[in-house]
Amino acid sequence: MDLVIKLFDVLFPVFLTIGIGYWYGKKDPKFNTKFITELAGTVGLPCIIFYSLTTSNAEVSLFLRFCFYIILYVSIFAIIGIFIIKFFKQDIYRLLPPIILPNTGNMGIPICLFAYGNLGLAIASAATAMILVFHFTIGILLASRKFSIKPLINSPPVYALIISLAFVYYAVPIPKSLENATFFIGYATIFLVLMSLGVALSQLKILSIKETLVYSLTRVIIGPIVGFAFVKFFNLTGVEAGVMFIQASMPCAVLTYLIGKIYSPRKISDSIASTVVLSTFLSLITIPIVVFLSLKYFS
């Protein structure tokens, strides 16, 4: 019974906030979340990264290990995704990002925070930082079929990550005022991005149900399987195991749609939008199971 209560405590605030955003999106279809997205990317996420990595007593080695796990995880899903997309005879390059890049930021970070506290937040932020690097490199490369380092150079979270790791590595004391500021902005960002996710879900539509269903199930079913395999293969335990399992189980990232909308043809971006929507709705069923198992076996 205690485990069920804990599960409810973890998931209720996340799903409630997404629901508020979804309701508001239906109430005001013209509501534009671009401001929230830009604010989160330029200010909010850097604050989350800095606060979580500098206050959780997490070591640099922990971050580097999770960078390796995420690189390997994305590589495995790239192989799986290529086979699936090729089977449907679709654009292998432009439709690959939503399959290989999970929503570790909007959904993964708050769930890991509520499940495992500040250490869970730090590890989840490290995984998200690596996924973000993939968004601004491989994601744009696949969507546009042109490689450019400029988006990565212009990404504030990357600099926040470098600065945070420097603080951690050299054990630099964090001024209380800076800690409080990044804490305040970071937690406010978590609410905003969850609400904007709900708004986005209310505005996107599902097309090509057969292909979209397969892509979505790949993310929310095979994702947890691969995540659990990582836990066993690398002998992860406790918070590390729980965060790896949860982050690997997230649905398709909304950012893949935003990047696709900028760099890919309309037909491709609409297909990505469909996958983001359906995988997110399906995850409302799979995520409670994943979090329940995480809380029970990776405490």
Secondary structure as GFF3:
##gff-version 3
##sequence-region A 1 299
A	DSSP	alpha_helix	2	27	.	.	.	ID=ss1
A	DSSP	alpha_helix	34	39	.	.	.	ID=ss2
A	DSSP	pi_helix	40	44	.	.	.	ID=ss3
A	DSSP	alpha_helix	45	55	.	.	.	ID=ss4
A	DSSP	alpha_helix	60	87	.	.	.	ID=ss5
A	DSSP	alpha_helix	97	100	.	.	.	ID=ss6
A	DSSP	pi_helix	104	108	.	.	.	ID=ss7
A	DSSP	alpha_helix	109	134	.	.	.	ID=ss8
A	DSSP	pi_helix	135	139	.	.	.	ID=ss9
A	DSSP	alpha_helix	140	144	.	.	.	ID=ss10
A	DSSP	alpha_helix	150	153	.	.	.	ID=ss11
A	DSSP	alpha_helix	156	169	.	.	.	ID=ss12
A	DSSP	alpha_helix	176	203	.	.	.	ID=ss13
A	DSSP	alpha_helix	209	217	.	.	.	ID=ss14
A	DSSP	pi_helix	218	222	.	.	.	ID=ss15
A	DSSP	alpha_helix	223	233	.	.	.	ID=ss16
A	DSSP	alpha_helix	238	248	.	.	.	ID=ss17
A	DSSP	alpha_helix	254	263	.	.	.	ID=ss18
A	DSSP	alpha_helix	266	297	.	.	.	ID=ss19
###
